[in-house]
Amino acid sequence: MQNEEVALATLAKHGKSFRFAGYFLPEERLNQAARLYAFCRWVDDIADESSDKQFAKTELEAIQRAIETDTELCANTADFLSLQRELGFSSTLPIQLIEGVKQDLYTVDFKTQDDLIRYAYRVAGVVGLMMCPILGAEEKGLPYATNLGIGMQLTNIARDVFEDAQMGRRYIPHSWCDVSAEDIVENSATTQQKVIGATKQLLALSECYYNSGWQGLRYLPKNSRNAIAIAASVYREIGIKLAARHNYAYWEGRTRVGLPKKVLIASSVMVRGGSPEFAEKRAPSIDVLHASITDLQPASIIND
């Protein structure tokens, strides 16, 4: 299908870590995952690339209404609605995604850790939930899929601190670090030390969500488990590399994981039967990790 070819090309261009992990998925699951990624990327790009924020807000709200009313607004919404019907997941999930992306249209200035986690849930935790029917996850695995998505988003934020600040976005909670986005861009020695401390907190918090997410891998069939373990392990490696090799120098540009390291990670996961090396680490309870997002979560991810 043409839609699948376009979606796979989008994934290969913008989601290299996920495309690499996708080689370990059956073709049908990969195609569905790529279509989901393409929709999420399209929504995200509306917020990131539009020079007219009010127009972008109007466009996102139109997409939201199209999903709420099952209306094929354009080719992108038509394909997404088709995917949603195939998988049966609740429309509350993409609507939460759009609500999260709309936060990026204007100055982002989170006050607390709860603000950060609620945002990460909306833009990434719900993506983990939408992936569950694609991957054949058992219902017991849903909270862990949420946590894996949040963990990966926290890594993403740690990686992009400087780039986001240039766009007027400061996801680091003010309660952690009393600097503005402008301060981060100016990049004084004092600011660097404060933001490095906050970046360490971000990555430590991400570990709590990763460690919980690993526990849910047992609720996936093996052919999905390998791919998700590889994807999450490769993404987690960004934070490890930022800390160990770059000494948290967030201002030096994006930290990337090269192909040789990805292959090494994949080999390790496969040898361990779809389990990351750190899957046995303890994690806080689901209740603790979800304390700030309980009101955002649907009763079921499946439409009645």
Steps between C-alpha positions, in 0.01 A plus 500: 500500500616852422409620851726236653790592270469868590470416870811279491693776321394747771609260770836441331564874466383630836500197732824319425516318835143378461555402136803295604294318763225452244714253309424258785120532459279292270414698185136567590589629847778717355268654241239583763764645733639713217152633419449594865842668510425694180179640649671597827786660307259696283319637804828588670635675190194726487603644837874504431514632145217750469597868512138590581420346837134601491460330163675191636264496799201522265638215289560278804150568629358407158689167515370446852139557387553266204607222737215571742244483216671230290528741208766455232631856491797421273715206390687497833188490715337248265790258539515550875126443542533187287781381727294580808211293366738212427638506853196615695674738741316788663498844337587647840863396436568706184300785650733500803794500257366810326435671834864438590632627168292818534703581811803539273343780299585765754756554774554180695587572861419205724484570871504154654597141432130418473470747209788322329356150547154606382653642184714188444191283541308698241769507232658158559321290761185490286711398200615201703135416564409532132788266419360228728242355257758521219743294705243253632550606862296349779279739696724460807781660303327835441636689804851388411461615140401841635813510713730397219362785290549749783855378562590545135350849494704602804812382316389704201463811716843450655654465154333815363532745791694759301307458175167529682616812685572664165131444420388657830435167669627405843371160601728477804272581796562835663496323836816318387684784334430875520615595150301615198522384141684824425755422773560157347563653158739760647684203652698660782718278716259542791203399287688200364558362848136547596371338182748213523361427846146506363599279205633244746161509673324454167702191417463359851124546473500338156669196654206453738262485203730283287547253785124472537454473125740204478275309738221516244698333222373163624152600384615517137531213253863417433513647149385835642700476822834494320423810295371707792788398726742606226320830430488597867859388564631701205306807611615460859857490368462866399482596867789270592715652226402855595611430856807284451661623180375856471509578873145643476614769251147558372610814309728307263219368280292185490641180643458215252545124512695365202418188305781285651366568851143428387611165359682420826190585704277293272736203524497519879120515513464206262745288696300571816174399332350845463609632838724805549803453726347728763149351495536364852542841662234595752256779423249707696145367501255583222295703748800719579602544137143580390401722791497817290326355191212297645241751378641491146486123453204330332312225678584279202710560191249304292191669359168357620 
